[in-house]
Amino acid sequence: MSIQIYNTLTRKKEPFIPLEEGKVKIYVCGPTVYNYIHIGNARPVIAFDTVRRYFAYKGYDVTYISNFTDVDDKIIQAANELGEEVGELTDRFIDAYFEDILALGCTKADAHPRVTDHIDDIIQFISVLIDKGYAYESEGDVYYRTRKFEGYGKLSHQSIDELRVGARIEESEIKENALDFALWKSAKEGEISWESPWGAGRPGWHIECSVMAREHLGDTIDIHAGGQDLTFPHHENEIAQSEAMTGKMFARYWMHNGYINIENEKMSKSLGNFVLVNDIRKQVDPKVLRFFMLSVHYRHPVNFSQDLVESAANGLDRIQTAYNNLKHRLSTSADLGDQKDIWMHKVDEQITAFEQAMDDDFNTANGIAAIFELVKLANVYLLEKNTQAEVLTYFIETLERLMDVLGISLESETDLLDQDIEALIEERLDARKNRNFARADEIRDELKAKGILLEDTAQGTRWKRG
């Protein structure tokens, strides 16, 4: 069975057919970096990191891009309030973002492009839209003509006239149509800005992802993903910009994750139930938080409550306990027993069940159910008087492989011995000497995710358990 994906564009599940055989190009909208991420921000990171992992599990070569919006009104306001430069503020919260997502078992994207590194590309993109008649300058701003793009509304499944009913024009805006949106905003006094053919200013929000996706993945990508709240207007506007500019389909599959509620109420600052990942992971094991998020299908809403998080913790503990018991029995196994093929077949059945669940639009909830069946099976096998090392090893390796798809390591921190840490530090040192900084950063991140903090000093690299 091929992987089936629910495509927001068509509102149905479709078999995944990549643009290029064996490869998949994914773009996921990243955060606006003016604060720590909240658990609503964390959900798409976890969900689509798992999608990425499953594609890799199935043998695909995955290119995964997720951006940072590092200039906008909220960032400028936060920098002013804190008395910081915009770049100083965004650098700080990008570091905090990586700290949070690595703790949650996510891996960094292949690239994390920043808006401020693509200003020239954005200006060039806008210039083409103006030349094609899809955009116009108005008193230093540049707007997109939504009515000129025939497919506007196809992602949110609304006609342009239906969308116009809810649109309004701000007093500061001079637009031809209420639905026209800003591609370039003229600078206000004292704001960070860049020179352009239309005067000093900065990009509008929607143009950023169109440009960065094209720069890193090409005119057409396999999958574009993000939170449900981005469907309109952000993703709708991305389609309009990109397809008008290139004349090609922008993204073939659109994936959107559901909302998060807190104790059955929508999360919002006004209700005082706004939960930052940086805070909650000090109270809840990040592995449990990730397992909890994946216990619900990514398209469905998640209700974050203490009871449900505790239930996830208990479930993860059942898996961990079975894994530990299997490893202990393996270390003492006399390799007896004569029903190897029967047990190996039973394990294979649960692998098939897991893959069927994940092939069905990445249904992690049903995938976890298959893992629990595997755990039940392992516990029954452990009651056998005589066990075989080959069967025990197959249980162990299968649990590791399936949980790795979910981004959860079953190794405890104590499994990482001092000599293993020193070997990785030595490898990192060699990588830096050879200017392989990507591998050096990868090792630092790998150790950090396992609770090992590195400190580079004049006397060498020191480490400690964090």
Sequence and secondary structure as in RCSB ss.txt:
>XXXX:A:sequence
MSIQIYNTLTRKKEPFIPLEEGKVKIYVCGPTVYNYIHIGNARPVIAFDTVRRYFAYKGYDVTYISNFTDVDDKI
IQAANELGEEVGELTDRFIDAYFEDILALGCTKADAHPRVTDHIDDIIQFISVLIDKGYAYESEGDVYYRTRKFE
GYGKLSHQSIDELRVGARIEESEIKENALDFALWKSAKEGEISWESPWGAGRPGWHIECSVMAREHLGDTIDIHA
GGQDLTFPHHENEIAQSEAMTGKMFARYWMHNGYINIENEKMSKSLGNFVLVNDIRKQVDPKVLRFFMLSVHYRH
PVNFSQDLVESAANGLDRIQTAYNNLKHRLSTSADLGDQKDIWMHKVDEQITAFEQAMDDDFNTANGIAAIFELV
KLANVYLLEKNTQAEVLTYFIETLERLMDVLGISLESETDLLDQDIEALIEERLDARKNRNFARADEIRDELKAK
GILLEDTAQGTRWKRG
>XXXX:A:secstr
   EEEETTTTEEEE   SSTTEEEEEE   B SS  BHHHHHHHHHHHHHHHHHHHTT EEEEEE BB  SHHH
HHHHHHHT  HHHHHHHHHHHHHHHHHHTT    SB  BGGG HHHHHHHHHHHHHTTSEEEETTEEEE GGGST
TTTTTTT  HHHHHHT    TT   SSTT EEEEEE  TTS  B  TT SEEE HHHHHHHHHHHHH SSEEEEE
EEGGGIIIIIHHHHHHHHHHHSS SEEEEEEE  EEETTEE  TTTT   BHHHHTTTS HHHHHHHHHTS TTS
 EEE HHHHHHHHHHHHHHHHHHHHHHHHHHH     S HHHHHHHHHHHHHHHHHHHHBT  HHHHHHHHHHHH
HHHHHHHTSSS  HHHHHHHHHHHHHHHHHTT     GGGS HHHHHHHHHHHHHHHHTT HHHHHHHHHHHHHT
TEEEEEETTEEEEEE 
